[in-house]
Amino acid sequence: MPEALDITCPCCEALLKIDPETMTVVWVDKKKAPAKDFDDLVSRVASQKDLVAEKFARSVEQTKHQHTILDRKFEEARKRAALNPNERPRNPFDNE
């Protein structure tokens, strides 16, 4: 059996051991990321916290208005159904 090939990934610089017979990756040694400065990590967490709070506020605002939006859509569908009581509603899976 031939010896496994050692190849370095150009993207992540991981060491890949490849079996030449099956041409599959047998082992991956990922390169460890360098240690980061504590102050940098704290500032990144603070910025992520602001981003998460903003997304949450947007979600809450959408949820508040979701009930009224769905009610309006339902009333519009009811009006259209009343105008044409014998017509079948459009199937969303039909390709027309």
N, CA, C and O atoms as a DFTB+ gen file, in Angstrom:
384 C
 N C O
     1  1       0.844      -1.179       0.000
     2  2       0.000       0.000       0.000
     3  2       0.889       1.241       0.000
     4  3       1.776       1.359       0.845
     5  1       0.666       2.175      -0.939
     6  2       1.475       3.386      -0.981
     7  2       1.195       4.284       0.223
     8  3       0.133       4.218       0.842
     9  1       2.154       5.099       0.523
    10  2       2.044       5.990       1.680
    11  2       1.093       7.138       1.376
    12  3       0.989       7.582       0.233
    13  1       0.400       7.615       2.405
    14  2      -0.548       8.713       2.240
    15  2       0.184       9.984       1.845
    16  3       1.313      10.227       2.270
    17  1      -0.482      10.795       1.020
    18  2       0.081      12.056       0.564
    19  2      -0.258      13.156       1.559
    20  3      -1.376      13.215       2.070
    21  1       0.705      14.024       1.832
    22  2       0.475      15.173       2.700
    23  2       0.304      16.406       1.824
    24  3       1.203      16.772       1.065
    25  1      -0.852      17.040       1.935
    26  2      -1.142      18.224       1.129
    27  2      -1.638      19.308       2.066
    28  3      -2.419      19.046       2.980
    29  1      -1.178      20.531       1.829
    30  2      -1.630      21.670       2.613
    31  2      -2.723      22.394       1.844
    32  3      -2.550      22.730       0.673
    33  1      -3.843      22.632       2.504
    34  2      -4.969      23.323       1.884
    35  2      -4.587      24.784       1.668
    36  3      -4.105      25.427       2.600
    37  1      -4.789      25.329       0.460
    38  2      -4.421      26.721       0.209
    39  2      -5.361      27.721       0.884
    40  3      -4.979      28.872       1.098
    41  1      -6.559      27.310       1.216
    42  2      -7.515      28.241       1.830
    43  2      -7.310      28.383       3.334
    44  3      -7.144      29.486       3.855
    45  1      -7.325      27.231       4.023
    46  2      -7.285      27.270       5.491
    47  2      -5.950      26.791       6.056
    48  3      -5.754      26.788       7.271
    49  1      -5.047      26.392       5.189
    50  2      -3.720      25.915       5.567
    51  2      -3.768      24.690       6.483
    52  3      -2.884      24.498       7.318
    53  1      -4.795      23.870       6.324
    54  2      -4.889      22.624       7.077
    55  2      -4.049      21.563       6.360
    56  3      -3.922      21.584       5.135
    57  1      -3.481      20.644       7.132
    58  2      -2.708      19.549       6.561
    59  2      -3.652      18.390       6.290
    60  3      -4.292      17.873       7.205
    61  1      -3.737      17.978       5.005
    62  2      -4.626      16.899       4.600
    63  2      -3.796      15.674       4.262
    64  3      -2.817      15.770       3.521
    65  1      -4.180      14.521       4.799
    66  2      -3.554      13.257       4.438
    67  2      -4.513      12.550       3.493
    68  3      -5.657      12.268       3.852
    69  1      -4.042      12.265       2.283
    70  2      -4.888      11.705       1.247
    71  2      -4.383      10.321       0.869
    72  3      -3.192      10.135       0.620
    73  1      -5.292       9.349       0.826
    74  2      -4.980       7.991       0.405
    75  2      -4.893       7.985      -1.123
    76  3      -5.876       8.312      -1.788
    77  1      -3.734       7.619      -1.699
    78  2      -3.586       7.681      -3.153
    79  2      -4.422       6.641      -3.904
    80  3      -4.749       6.852      -5.072
    81  1      -4.767       5.545      -3.273
    82  2      -5.553       4.525      -3.959
    83  2      -7.020       4.936      -4.106
    84  3      -7.598       4.814      -5.186
    85  1      -7.612       5.418      -3.024
    86  2      -9.031       5.777      -3.054
    87  2      -9.256       7.255      -3.340
    88  3     -10.382       7.671      -3.615
    89  1      -8.186       8.054      -3.277
    90  2      -8.242       9.502      -3.495
    91  2      -9.224      10.186      -2.539
    92  3      -9.974      11.081      -2.927
    93  1      -9.197       9.740      -1.280
    94  2     -10.047      10.336      -0.261
    95  2      -9.185      10.900       0.854
    96  3      -8.052      10.470       1.070
    97  1      -9.743      11.863       1.551
    98  2      -9.052      12.465       2.689
    99  2      -9.168      11.497       3.860
   100  3     -10.267      11.109       4.258
   101  1      -8.007      11.114       4.409
   102  2      -7.972      10.172       5.518
   103  2      -7.889      10.904       6.850
   104  3      -8.450      10.453       7.848
   105  1      -7.186      12.036       6.863
   106  2      -6.957      12.758       8.113
   107  2      -6.824      14.241       7.818
   108  3      -6.285      14.632       6.782
   109  1      -7.324      15.073       8.743
   110  2      -7.216      16.524       8.600
   111  2      -6.630      17.079       9.887
   112  3      -7.161      16.843      10.972
   113  1      -5.536      17.817       9.763
   114  2      -4.972      18.548      10.896
   115  2      -5.210      20.027      10.638
   116  3      -4.506      20.654       9.846
   117  1      -6.223      20.583      11.325
   118  2      -6.555      21.991      11.117
   119  2      -5.551      22.870      11.837
   120  3      -5.104      22.563      12.942
   121  1      -5.206      23.968      11.186
   122  2      -4.287      24.913      11.788
   123  2      -5.037      25.724      12.840
   124  3      -6.127      26.233      12.581
   125  1      -4.455      25.838      14.010
   126  2      -5.102      26.574      15.088
   127  2      -5.027      28.070      14.819
   128  3      -4.017      28.583      14.338
   129  1      -6.115      28.752      15.141
   130  2      -6.150      30.200      14.980
   131  2      -5.266      30.843      16.044
   132  3      -5.175      30.338      17.163
   133  1      -4.623      31.938      15.707
   134  2      -3.775      32.601      16.702
   135  2      -4.624      33.164      17.841
   136  3      -5.790      33.513      17.656
   137  1      -4.018      33.241      19.004
   138  2      -4.718      33.788      20.170
   139  2      -5.051      35.249      19.905
   140  3      -4.260      35.982      19.312
   141  1      -6.235      35.662      20.353
   142  2      -6.678      37.023      20.097
   143  2      -6.540      37.860      21.359
   144  3      -6.521      37.344      22.477
   145  1      -6.446      39.139      21.150
   146  2      -6.335      40.084      22.240
   147  2      -7.673      40.131      22.993
   148  3      -8.736      40.151      22.371
   149  1      -7.620      40.146      24.302
   150  2      -8.825      40.125      25.118
   151  2      -9.693      41.353      24.857
   152  3     -10.916      41.240      24.774
   153  1      -9.077      42.511      24.728
   154  2      -9.847      43.733      24.481
   155  2     -10.574      43.664      23.138
   156  3     -11.697      44.150      23.007
   157  1      -9.925      43.055      22.141
   158  2     -10.551      42.885      20.835
   159  2     -11.773      41.985      20.946
   160  3     -12.811      42.264      20.346
   161  1     -11.652      40.907      21.711
   162  2     -12.779      39.992      21.899
   163  2     -13.931      40.674      22.629
   164  3     -15.092      40.470      22.274
   165  1     -13.630      41.471      23.631
   166  2     -14.670      42.169      24.392
   167  2     -15.394      43.165      23.486
   168  3     -16.620      43.268      23.540
   169  1     -14.656      43.892      22.660
   170  2     -15.300      44.862      21.770
   171  2     -16.154      44.147      20.716
   172  3     -17.214      44.647      20.341
   173  1     -15.703      42.984      20.239
   174  2     -16.499      42.230      19.268
   175  2     -17.793      41.732      19.901
   176  3     -18.848      41.779      19.268
   177  1     -17.726      41.256      21.143
   178  2     -18.935      40.801      21.830
   179  2     -19.898      41.973      22.035
   180  3     -21.109      41.814      21.886
   181  1     -19.368      43.138      22.374
   182  2     -20.220      44.308      22.580
   183  2     -20.901      44.709      21.279
   184  3     -22.083      45.052      21.286
   185  1     -20.181      44.673      20.169
   186  2     -20.790      45.031      18.891
   187  2     -21.828      43.997      18.473
   188  3     -22.858      44.355      17.903
   189  1     -21.572      42.728      18.746
   190  2     -22.543      41.693      18.426
   191  2     -23.787      41.837      19.298
   192  3     -24.902      41.569      18.852
   193  1     -23.585      42.261      20.540
   194  2     -24.714      42.446      21.447
   195  2     -25.631      43.539      20.909
   196  3     -26.854      43.400      20.960
   197  1     -25.052      44.627      20.393
   198  2     -25.855      45.700      19.815
   199  2     -26.613      45.214      18.581
   200  3     -27.782      45.552      18.394
   201  1     -25.949      44.423      17.743
   202  2     -26.570      43.891      16.540
   203  2     -27.729      42.954      16.888
   204  3     -28.789      43.015      16.265
   205  1     -27.528      42.100      17.868
   206  2     -28.580      41.171      18.294
   207  2     -29.763      41.939      18.879
   208  3     -30.916      41.598      18.615
   209  1     -29.486      42.962      19.662
   210  2     -30.566      43.764      20.241
   211  2     -31.368      44.461      19.142
   212  3     -32.591      44.557      19.233
   213  1     -30.689      44.944      18.113
   214  2     -31.368      45.606      16.996
   215  2     -32.250      44.612      16.229
   216  3     -33.388      44.928      15.884
   217  1     -31.723      43.420      15.966
   218  2     -32.499      42.396      15.262
   219  2     -33.712      41.975      16.092
   220  3     -34.797      41.765      15.551
   221  1     -33.525      41.854      17.397
   222  2     -34.627      41.465      18.270
   223  2     -35.720      42.536      18.267
   224  3     -36.907      42.214      18.219
   225  1     -35.321      43.799      18.318
   226  2     -36.305      44.886      18.309
   227  2     -37.088      44.882      16.999
   228  3     -38.301      45.090      17.000
   229  1     -36.393      44.644      15.871
   230  2     -37.074      44.561      14.582
   231  2     -38.071      43.407      14.560
   232  3     -39.176      43.539      14.035
   233  1     -37.673      42.284      15.128
   234  2     -38.536      41.105      15.168
   235  2     -39.773      41.367      16.012
   236  3     -40.879      40.979      15.637
   237  1     -39.591      42.016      17.138
   238  2     -40.722      42.335      18.010
   239  2     -41.681      43.269      17.283
   240  3     -42.897      43.102      17.377
   241  1     -41.147      44.251      16.561
   242  2     -41.987      45.204      15.830
   243  2     -42.783      44.494      14.735
   244  3     -43.961      44.790      14.535
   245  1     -42.150      43.566      14.032
   246  2     -42.850      42.810      12.994
   247  2     -43.946      41.936      13.606
   248  3     -45.034      41.810      13.044
   249  1     -43.653      41.341      14.748
   250  2     -44.622      40.472      15.401
   251  2     -45.835      41.270      15.873
   252  3     -46.953      40.757      15.844
   253  1     -45.635      42.515      16.308
   254  2     -46.746      43.348      16.750
   255  2     -47.728      43.594      15.609
   256  3     -48.942      43.568      15.811
   257  1     -47.201      43.831      14.415
   258  2     -48.040      44.166      13.272
   259  2     -48.459      42.956      12.456
   260  3     -49.266      43.087      11.535
   261  1     -47.938      41.799      12.765
   262  2     -48.219      40.608      11.970
   263  2     -49.704      40.239      12.030
   264  3     -50.279      39.825      11.023
   265  1     -50.312      40.383      13.176
   266  2     -51.723      40.028      13.327
   267  2     -52.588      40.901      12.420
   268  3     -53.468      40.388      11.727
   269  1     -52.351      42.201      12.417
   270  2     -53.166      43.088      11.579
   271  2     -52.910      42.844      10.096
   272  3     -53.840      42.908       9.292
   273  1     -51.671      42.565       9.724
   274  2     -51.350      42.294       8.319
   275  2     -52.063      41.023       7.857
   276  3     -52.643      40.993       6.772
   277  1     -52.019      39.985       8.674
   278  2     -52.691      38.740       8.308
   279  2     -54.200      38.925       8.246
   280  3     -54.854      38.340       7.382
   281  1     -54.775      39.738       9.156
   282  2     -56.209      40.023       9.109
   283  2     -56.588      40.733       7.813
   284  3     -57.608      40.413       7.201
   285  1     -55.763      41.701       7.391
   286  2     -56.045      42.426       6.146
   287  2     -55.961      41.494       4.941
   288  3     -56.790      41.568       4.034
   289  1     -54.959      40.621       4.933
   290  2     -54.829      39.671       3.825
   291  2     -56.036      38.733       3.780
   292  3     -56.547      38.425       2.704
   293  1     -56.486      38.286       4.941
   294  2     -57.632      37.385       4.996
   295  2     -58.896      38.094       4.511
   296  3     -59.677      37.519       3.753
   297  1     -59.101      39.336       4.943
   298  2     -60.284      40.086       4.514
   299  2     -60.258      40.317       3.007
   300  3     -61.299      40.225       2.357
   301  1     -59.102      40.611       2.444
   302  2     -58.988      40.794       0.997
   303  2     -59.321      39.496       0.269
   304  3     -60.022      39.521      -0.743
   305  1     -58.837      38.379       0.762
   306  2     -59.139      37.084       0.148
   307  2     -60.629      36.774       0.268
   308  3     -61.219      36.216      -0.657
   309  1     -61.238      37.126       1.384
   310  2     -62.667      36.898       1.578
   311  2     -63.483      37.738       0.590
   312  3     -64.465      37.255       0.028
   313  1     -63.071      39.012       0.376
   314  2     -63.771      39.873      -0.572
   315  2     -63.691      39.300      -1.979
   316  3     -64.690      39.272      -2.698
   317  1     -62.508      38.843      -2.375
   318  2     -62.336      38.275      -3.717
   319  2     -63.151      36.993      -3.877
   320  3     -63.689      36.732      -4.953
   321  1     -63.245      36.203      -2.826
   322  2     -64.043      34.981      -2.885
   323  2     -65.524      35.313      -2.974
   324  3     -66.271      34.579      -3.620
   325  1     -65.970      36.390      -2.348
   326  2     -67.382      36.781      -2.399
   327  2     -67.756      37.296      -3.790
   328  3     -68.897      37.132      -4.222
   329  1     -66.809      37.915      -4.490
   330  2     -67.084      38.420      -5.834
   331  2     -67.304      37.282      -6.828
   332  3     -68.156      37.394      -7.709
   333  1     -66.562      36.202      -6.702
   334  2     -66.658      35.046      -7.595
   335  2     -66.849      33.778      -6.754
   336  3     -65.882      33.050      -6.529
   337  1     -68.060      33.500      -6.289
   338  2     -68.251      32.354      -5.388
   339  2     -68.053      30.996      -6.054
   340  3     -67.766      30.018      -5.364
   341  1     -68.199      30.908      -7.388
   342  2     -68.062      29.621      -8.065
   343  2     -66.636      29.345      -8.544
   344  3     -66.334      28.238      -8.989
   345  1     -65.779      30.323      -8.456
   346  2     -64.403      30.158      -8.941
   347  2     -63.536      29.535      -7.854
   348  3     -63.585      29.928      -6.688
   349  1     -62.734      28.544      -8.273
   350  2     -61.815      27.915      -7.315
   351  2     -60.642      28.836      -7.036
   352  3     -60.194      29.547      -7.935
   353  1     -60.137      28.839      -5.819
   354  2     -58.939      29.635      -5.538
   355  2     -57.746      29.064      -6.296
   356  3     -57.685      27.868      -6.580
   357  1     -56.804      29.938      -6.615
   358  2     -55.617      29.530      -7.346
   359  2     -54.745      28.664      -6.467
   360  3     -54.484      29.000      -5.311
   361  1     -54.292      27.542      -7.016
   362  2     -53.390      26.636      -6.302
   363  2     -51.969      27.181      -6.450
   364  3     -51.517      27.383      -7.577
   365  1     -51.260      27.422      -5.368
   366  2     -49.913      27.998      -5.472
   367  2     -48.924      27.054      -6.140
   368  3     -47.842      27.485      -6.539
   369  1     -49.273      25.767      -6.270
   370  2     -48.353      24.809      -6.877
   371  2     -48.576      24.654      -8.377
   372  3     -47.811      23.965      -9.052
   373  1     -49.629      25.296      -8.903
   374  2     -49.864      25.261     -10.344
   375  2     -48.913      26.227     -11.037
   376  3     -48.672      27.330     -10.547
   377  1     -48.381      25.816     -12.164
   378  2     -47.482      26.668     -12.937
   379  2     -48.260      27.325     -14.059
   380  3     -48.405      26.761     -15.144
   381  1     -48.749      28.499     -13.794
   382  2     -49.498      29.230     -14.818
   383  2     -48.851      30.545     -15.087
   384  3     -49.333      31.311     -15.921
